[in-house]
Amino acid sequence: MTEPQDGSGKLMALRGRVVTDYEVWPEGTVLLEGGAIADVSPDDSLLGDAEEVREYPDSLLLPGFVDLQVNGAFGVDVASEPHRVAELSEALLSTGTTSYLPTIISSPEGLYKEVLPALAAASGSSPSGPGAEPLGVHLEGPFINLEKRGAHAAAHVVPPDRGFLLRLLDFAPVRVVTLAPELEGADELMTLAANRGVVVSAGHSGAPFEVAYEALDASVAGVTHLFNAMSAMHHREPGLPGAAFAHPRVVCGLIADGIHVHPEMVALAFRMLGPDRVWLVTDAISAAGMGDGEYRLATRTVYLDGGVPRLGSGAIAGSTLTMGEAFRNVLAFTGCTLPEAARMASTTPARLVGEGRRKGRLTPGYDADVAVLAPDLSVEAVWRGGELAYERGGSSR
C-alpha cells in the first residue's frame, strides 16, 4: 500500500488504455481534479491542462470496481469485527475495489444492534479517504427461506417481521436487503424497504417461477448470487433463475469464481441478461486473501481448504474471490469485451444502489476512482478520490 498522494490542488492526467462504456481508447487520457474526473479524451489533447502526468502506456484504466456483497476479506470479518472496517477498506484497494457494501448474513438481533451502528459510522466517515468507500450495508437475511439458508445459521433465520426490519433500517444506511419473496408477510417487507429507498434483492429463496416473477414485477429489483441458494431452473419449473431470465428489468448478482457457478452457466447468464443486468460480486469472507485455516463468518466458523471456504458440514460458506479475479474470470468465461466486463464490475452495481451518477464510469463529474490493470489484467495501481491510494510494490502504510 502506498501513502495516498494529495491531488486536490492540481490537475492530474492518467494516460493509458482507457476503458469507456462501449470502447477502449488505446492512448486515452483521464484528467483528475479535486477528487473528481475533470475530463476524458481518446488522445493527448488534455495534457496541456495537466500539472502532472502519470503514464500507464500498456495498462488499462477502468472505473474502480464496486462490490455489493463483502462479508469480509484479508482476515477481517465485518459482522464480528466492525471496528476493523477501515483496515478492510484499505486492503480491498489491492483488488481494484474502490466502493463496496459491508454485508451481514442472518444474525441474532443483538449482533445487528451492536454492529450496524458501527458500520453506519464507517459508511458516513471520510468518503474520500484512502480506502475503498463503504456505501452502506447489505443485509443478507434474516428473512430468508430456511431450506435455502446455505451458510446462514438456522437459529438466526426468522419469518418476515415488519418491526424487526424497521429497527434494522434505523440502525444503519441499508442499501440492499436480501430476502425470500415467497415467505408469508414478505410482500409487506418488500414494499417497506423499497419505499425507504432500499434495493430489495431476492435470494436464499425457494420461490417458484410465478411467485418469483410477480415479486420482480413489484418491489424486487435484484437477485442475490444468481443460481446459488435458490430454487433450481428446471424445464417444467424455471424457478427464480428462470424468472430472472424472463423478466425485462431485474439485475442479477453473480459469483464468477468457477466454483459457485459453472463457467458455462456464467456464460449463459451473460447471454440472457447482458452487461447491464449482471453485477459481479465476490460474496467474500474473512478468508479471502488468506491461507488455509479457520475463519469467522458472522456467528459461524468456516474452514478454508484448497481455496474453498466451508462449514464443518461441508457446505460452501461464501468465497475467497476478489473483484479483480471476477473481472478476469468473466472475460474468460463469456468472451465479453473489456467495456462489458467493466460495466458488470462497476457501472451496473453502482447504478443498482443509486450511485450511478457518481460511481462506476470514467466520465466527467464522476468520482476519480480508477483501477489500473497491467497487461496480464492484474491490479497495478488504484486511484481513489483523485489520490494514488494503492500501487503494487509500494511501501506499506
C-alpha positions as CSV (number, residue, x, y, z in Angstrom):
1,M,0.0,0.0,0.0
2,T,1.3,3.4,-0.8
3,E,0.8,6.6,1.1
4,P,-2.1,8.5,-0.6
5,Q,-0.9,11.4,-2.6
6,D,-2.9,14.5,-2.4
7,G,-4.1,15.6,-5.9
8,S,-6.8,18.0,-4.6
9,G,-4.8,21.1,-5.7
10,K,-3.7,20.0,-9.1
11,L,-4.8,18.7,-12.4
12,M,-3.5,15.1,-12.7
13,A,-3.6,13.3,-16.0
14,L,-3.6,9.5,-16.2
15,R,-2.5,8.1,-19.6
16,G,-3.2,4.6,-20.8
17,R,-5.8,2.3,-22.4
18,V,-9.0,4.0,-21.2
19,V,-12.0,1.7,-20.9
20,T,-15.2,3.6,-21.6
21,D,-18.8,2.3,-21.6
22,Y,-18.5,0.8,-25.1
23,E,-14.9,1.0,-26.3
24,V,-11.3,1.1,-25.4
25,W,-9.2,4.2,-26.2
26,P,-5.6,2.8,-26.8
27,E,-3.9,6.1,-25.9
28,G,-6.5,7.8,-23.8
29,T,-6.3,10.4,-21.0
30,V,-8.3,10.7,-17.8
31,L,-7.9,14.1,-16.1
32,L,-8.5,14.2,-12.3
33,E,-9.1,17.3,-10.2
34,G,-10.2,17.6,-6.6
35,G,-11.4,14.1,-6.2
36,A,-13.5,14.0,-9.4
37,I,-12.9,13.3,-13.0
38,A,-12.5,16.6,-14.8
39,D,-12.4,15.3,-18.3
40,V,-11.6,12.3,-20.5
41,S,-10.1,12.1,-24.0
42,P,-9.2,9.4,-26.5
43,D,-5.9,11.2,-27.1
44,D,-3.3,13.5,-25.5
45,S,-5.3,16.7,-26.2
46,L,-5.8,17.3,-22.4
47,L,-2.2,17.2,-21.4
48,G,-1.8,20.9,-21.9
49,D,-4.1,21.4,-18.9
50,A,-2.3,18.9,-16.6
51,E,0.1,19.8,-14.0
52,E,1.3,16.2,-13.6
53,V,1.1,13.2,-15.8
54,R,1.2,9.5,-14.9
55,E,1.9,7.2,-17.8
56,Y,0.5,3.7,-17.9
57,P,1.1,3.0,-21.6
58,D,0.3,-0.7,-21.8
59,S,-2.2,-0.8,-18.9
60,L,-6.0,-0.5,-18.7
61,L,-7.7,2.4,-16.9
62,L,-11.0,1.3,-15.6
63,P,-13.6,2.6,-13.2
64,G,-12.9,1.3,-9.8
65,F,-14.8,-1.9,-9.0
66,V,-18.0,-1.8,-7.0
67,D,-18.6,-4.9,-4.8
68,L,-22.1,-5.1,-3.3
69,Q,-21.5,-8.2,-1.1
70,V,-18.5,-8.3,1.1
71,N,-18.7,-10.3,4.3
72,G,-15.0,-9.7,4.9
73,A,-11.6,-10.3,3.5
74,F,-7.9,-10.3,4.4
75,G,-8.6,-11.7,7.9
76,V,-11.3,-9.2,8.7
77,D,-14.9,-10.3,9.4
78,V,-17.4,-7.5,9.1
79,A,-20.0,-8.9,11.4
80,S,-17.7,-9.8,14.4
81,E,-15.1,-7.1,13.8
82,P,-16.8,-3.9,12.7
83,H,-14.0,-1.8,14.3
84,R,-11.7,-3.2,11.6
85,V,-13.7,-1.9,8.6
86,A,-11.2,0.8,7.9
87,E,-8.5,-1.9,7.7
88,L,-10.7,-3.9,5.3
89,S,-11.4,-0.8,3.2
90,E,-7.7,-0.2,2.7
91,A,-6.9,-3.8,1.9
92,L,-9.6,-4.1,-0.7
93,L,-7.8,-1.5,-2.8
94,S,-5.3,-4.1,-3.9
95,T,-8.1,-6.0,-5.6
96,G,-9.2,-2.9,-7.6
97,T,-12.3,-2.4,-5.4
98,T,-13.0,1.3,-4.6
99,S,-16.5,1.0,-3.3
100,Y,-18.4,-1.8,-1.5
101,L,-21.2,-2.8,0.8
102,P,-20.2,-4.5,4.1
103,T,-22.5,-7.4,4.3
104,I,-24.2,-9.1,7.3
105,I,-25.7,-12.6,7.0
106,S,-28.6,-13.7,9.2
107,S,-27.6,-13.0,12.8
108,P,-29.2,-12.5,16.2
109,E,-30.8,-9.1,16.8
110,G,-28.2,-8.3,19.5
111,L,-25.4,-8.5,16.9
112,Y,-27.3,-6.2,14.5
113,K,-27.9,-3.8,17.3
114,E,-24.1,-3.7,18.1
115,V,-22.6,-3.9,14.6
116,L,-24.9,-1.9,12.3
117,P,-24.3,1.5,14.1
118,A,-20.6,0.9,13.8
119,L,-20.9,0.2,10.1
120,A,-23.1,3.3,9.8
121,A,-20.3,5.4,11.3
122,A,-17.8,3.8,8.9
123,S,-20.0,4.5,5.9
124,G,-20.5,8.1,6.8
125,S,-16.9,9.0,7.5
126,S,-14.3,10.3,5.1
127,P,-15.9,9.2,1.7
128,S,-12.8,10.5,0.0
129,G,-10.5,8.7,2.5
130,P,-7.6,6.3,1.5
131,G,-9.6,3.1,1.5
132,A,-12.4,1.7,-0.6
133,E,-15.6,3.6,0.3
134,P,-18.3,1.7,2.3
135,L,-21.5,2.8,0.6
136,G,-23.8,1.5,3.3
137,V,-24.8,-2.0,4.4
138,H,-26.1,-5.2,2.6
139,L,-28.4,-7.2,4.9
140,E,-28.4,-10.7,3.6
141,G,-31.2,-12.1,5.6
142,P,-32.6,-12.8,8.2
143,F,-35.9,-13.0,6.3
144,I,-34.9,-16.0,4.1
145,N,-36.2,-19.4,3.3
146,L,-34.9,-21.8,5.9
147,E,-34.5,-24.6,3.4
148,K,-32.3,-22.3,1.2
149,R,-30.3,-20.8,4.0
150,G,-26.9,-22.0,2.7
151,A,-24.2,-21.0,5.3
152,H,-26.7,-19.0,7.4
153,A,-27.3,-20.4,10.9
154,A,-30.9,-21.9,11.1
155,A,-31.3,-20.3,14.5
156,H,-31.0,-16.8,13.1
157,V,-33.4,-17.2,10.1
158,V,-36.7,-15.6,11.1
159,P,-40.1,-15.1,9.4
160,P,-40.8,-11.7,7.9
161,D,-41.3,-9.2,10.8
162,R,-42.1,-5.5,9.9
163,G,-41.0,-4.2,13.3
164,F,-37.7,-6.1,13.1
165,L,-36.9,-4.8,9.7
166,L,-37.8,-1.2,10.7
167,R,-35.3,-1.5,13.6
168,L,-32.6,-2.8,11.3
169,L,-33.2,0.0,8.8
170,D,-32.9,2.6,11.6
171,F,-29.6,1.2,12.8
172,A,-27.6,1.9,9.6
173,P,-27.9,3.1,6.0
174,V,-29.0,-0.2,4.5
175,R,-28.7,-0.1,0.7
176,V,-29.6,-3.8,-0.1
177,V,-31.7,-6.3,1.7
178,T,-31.8,-9.9,0.5
179,L,-35.0,-11.8,1.4
180,A,-37.1,-14.7,0.1
181,P,-40.2,-13.2,-1.6
182,E,-42.3,-16.4,-1.2
183,L,-42.5,-16.2,2.6
184,E,-45.7,-15.1,4.2
185,G,-45.5,-11.5,5.0
186,A,-42.6,-10.8,2.6
187,D,-44.7,-8.5,0.5
188,E,-45.1,-6.0,3.3
189,L,-41.4,-6.0,3.9
190,M,-40.5,-5.6,0.2
191,T,-42.8,-2.6,0.0
192,L,-41.5,-1.1,3.2
193,A,-37.8,-1.5,2.1
194,A,-38.4,-0.2,-1.4
195,N,-40.3,2.9,0.0
196,R,-37.3,3.6,2.2
197,G,-35.0,3.6,-0.9
198,V,-33.5,0.2,-0.2
199,V,-32.8,-2.2,-3.0
200,V,-34.8,-5.4,-2.4
201,S,-33.0,-8.5,-3.8
202,A,-34.5,-12.0,-4.0
203,G,-32.2,-14.6,-2.6
204,H,-31.9,-17.7,-0.4
205,S,-35.3,-18.4,-1.8
206,G,-37.3,-21.4,-3.0
207,A,-39.8,-19.3,-4.9
208,P,-41.4,-21.0,-7.9
209,F,-41.4,-19.1,-11.2
210,E,-44.8,-17.4,-10.9
211,V,-44.2,-16.1,-7.4
212,A,-40.7,-15.0,-8.3
213,Y,-41.8,-13.2,-11.4
214,E,-44.6,-11.4,-9.6
215,A,-42.1,-10.2,-7.0
216,L,-39.7,-9.0,-9.7
217,D,-42.6,-7.1,-11.2
218,A,-43.4,-5.5,-7.9
219,S,-40.7,-4.3,-5.4
220,V,-37.8,-6.6,-6.1
221,A,-35.0,-5.0,-8.2
222,G,-32.2,-7.6,-7.8
223,V,-31.4,-11.2,-7.4
224,T,-28.6,-12.2,-4.9
225,H,-25.9,-14.5,-6.2
226,L,-27.9,-16.0,-9.1
227,F,-28.2,-19.8,-9.1
228,N,-26.8,-20.1,-5.6
229,A,-29.1,-20.9,-2.6
230,M,-32.4,-20.7,-4.6
231,S,-34.9,-22.8,-6.5
232,A,-33.3,-24.6,-9.4
233,M,-34.0,-23.8,-13.0
234,H,-35.9,-26.9,-14.4
235,H,-37.6,-27.2,-17.7
236,R,-41.0,-27.6,-16.1
237,E,-40.4,-25.3,-13.2
238,P,-38.0,-22.4,-14.1
239,G,-37.8,-21.2,-10.6
240,L,-36.2,-17.9,-9.5
241,P,-33.4,-18.1,-12.1
242,G,-35.9,-18.6,-14.9
243,A,-38.0,-15.7,-13.7
244,A,-34.9,-13.5,-13.7
245,F,-34.1,-14.5,-17.3
246,A,-37.7,-13.9,-18.3
247,H,-38.1,-10.6,-16.6
248,P,-37.1,-7.5,-18.6
249,R,-35.6,-5.4,-15.9
250,V,-34.2,-7.3,-12.8
251,V,-30.5,-7.1,-12.2
252,C,-28.6,-10.2,-11.0
253,G,-25.6,-10.7,-8.8
254,L,-23.2,-13.4,-10.0
255,I,-20.2,-15.0,-8.2
256,A,-17.9,-15.7,-11.2
257,D,-15.3,-17.8,-9.4
258,G,-16.0,-21.0,-11.4
259,I,-16.9,-22.8,-8.1
260,H,-20.2,-21.3,-7.1
261,V,-21.4,-21.2,-10.7
262,H,-20.1,-23.3,-13.6
263,P,-18.3,-21.2,-16.2
264,E,-20.9,-22.3,-18.8
265,M,-23.7,-21.1,-16.6
266,V,-21.9,-17.8,-16.1
267,A,-21.8,-17.5,-19.9
268,L,-25.5,-18.4,-20.2
269,A,-26.4,-15.7,-17.7
270,F,-24.4,-13.2,-19.6
271,R,-26.0,-14.2,-22.9
272,M,-29.5,-14.0,-21.4
273,L,-29.1,-10.8,-19.3
274,G,-26.2,-8.8,-20.9
275,P,-23.7,-6.5,-19.1
276,D,-26.3,-4.0,-17.8
277,R,-28.3,-6.7,-15.9
278,V,-25.4,-8.5,-14.3
279,W,-23.5,-7.3,-11.2
280,L,-20.3,-9.2,-10.4
281,V,-20.0,-9.9,-6.8
282,T,-17.4,-11.7,-4.6
283,D,-19.5,-12.7,-1.5
284,A,-16.0,-12.7,0.0
285,I,-15.5,-13.7,3.6
286,S,-12.6,-13.1,6.0
287,A,-10.6,-16.0,4.4
288,A,-10.3,-14.1,1.1
289,G,-6.6,-13.2,0.5
290,M,-5.5,-15.6,3.3
291,G,-4.1,-19.1,3.6
292,D,-5.8,-22.3,4.6
293,G,-7.1,-22.3,8.2
294,E,-10.1,-21.4,10.4
295,Y,-12.0,-18.1,9.9
296,R,-15.2,-16.4,11.0
297,L,-18.4,-15.6,9.1
298,A,-20.6,-13.7,11.5
299,T,-21.5,-16.3,14.1
300,R,-20.1,-19.2,12.2
301,T,-16.8,-20.9,12.0
302,V,-15.5,-21.5,8.5
303,Y,-12.7,-23.7,7.3
304,L,-10.6,-22.8,4.3
305,D,-9.0,-25.7,2.5
306,G,-7.6,-25.5,-1.0
307,G,-9.1,-22.1,-1.6
308,V,-12.8,-23.1,-0.9
309,P,-14.3,-22.0,2.5
310,R,-16.7,-24.5,4.0
311,L,-18.7,-25.1,7.2
312,G,-17.9,-28.1,9.2
313,S,-20.9,-29.8,7.4
314,G,-19.0,-29.3,4.1
315,A,-21.4,-26.6,2.8
316,I,-19.7,-23.8,0.9
317,A,-19.7,-20.6,3.0
318,G,-19.0,-17.5,0.9
319,S,-16.0,-17.2,-1.2
320,T,-12.3,-16.1,-1.4
321,L,-12.9,-14.4,-4.8
322,T,-11.7,-10.8,-5.4
323,M,-13.2,-8.4,-7.9
324,G,-10.0,-8.4,-9.9
325,E,-10.3,-12.2,-10.3
326,A,-14.0,-11.9,-11.1
327,F,-13.2,-9.4,-13.8
328,R,-10.6,-11.7,-15.3
329,N,-12.9,-14.7,-15.0
330,V,-16.0,-13.2,-16.6
331,L,-13.8,-12.2,-19.6
332,A,-12.6,-15.8,-19.9
333,F,-16.0,-17.5,-19.2
334,T,-18.1,-15.4,-21.5
335,G,-15.9,-13.9,-24.2
336,C,-17.3,-10.5,-23.4
337,T,-15.5,-7.3,-24.2
338,L,-13.5,-5.2,-21.8
339,P,-16.1,-2.5,-21.6
340,E,-18.8,-5.1,-21.0
341,A,-16.8,-6.6,-18.1
342,A,-16.2,-3.1,-16.7
343,R,-19.9,-2.5,-16.7
344,M,-20.6,-5.7,-14.8
345,A,-17.9,-5.0,-12.3
346,S,-18.5,-1.2,-11.8
347,T,-21.3,0.5,-13.8
348,T,-24.2,-1.9,-13.2
349,P,-23.7,-2.4,-9.4
350,A,-23.2,1.3,-8.9
351,R,-26.5,2.1,-10.7
352,L,-28.4,-0.6,-8.8
353,V,-27.7,1.0,-5.5
354,G,-28.4,4.6,-6.6
355,E,-24.7,5.6,-7.1
356,G,-24.9,5.6,-10.9
357,R,-24.3,9.4,-11.1
358,R,-21.0,9.4,-9.3
359,K,-19.6,5.9,-9.4
360,G,-18.8,3.2,-11.9
361,R,-17.8,5.2,-15.0
362,L,-14.9,7.2,-16.3
363,T,-16.8,10.3,-17.3
364,P,-16.6,14.0,-16.2
365,G,-18.1,14.7,-12.8
366,Y,-17.8,11.2,-11.5
367,D,-15.6,10.3,-8.5
368,A,-12.0,9.9,-9.5
369,D,-11.9,6.2,-8.6
370,V,-9.7,4.4,-11.2
371,A,-8.4,0.9,-11.3
372,V,-5.2,0.4,-13.3
373,L,-4.8,-3.1,-14.6
374,A,-1.5,-4.4,-16.1
375,P,-1.4,-6.2,-19.4
376,D,-2.0,-9.5,-17.6
377,L,-5.1,-7.9,-16.0
378,S,-3.6,-7.9,-12.5
379,V,-4.1,-4.8,-10.4
380,E,-1.2,-2.4,-10.9
381,A,-2.5,0.7,-9.1
382,V,-5.7,2.3,-7.8
383,W,-6.6,5.9,-7.7
384,R,-9.2,6.7,-5.1
385,G,-10.9,10.1,-4.8
386,G,-8.2,11.5,-7.1
387,E,-5.3,10.2,-5.0
388,L,-2.9,7.3,-5.7
389,A,-4.1,5.0,-2.9
390,Y,-2.5,1.7,-4.0
391,E,0.5,0.8,-6.1
392,R,1.8,-2.7,-6.4
393,G,5.2,-2.9,-4.8
394,G,4.7,0.3,-3.0
395,S,5.6,0.7,0.7
396,S,3.1,-0.3,3.3
397,R,1.2,2.3,5.3
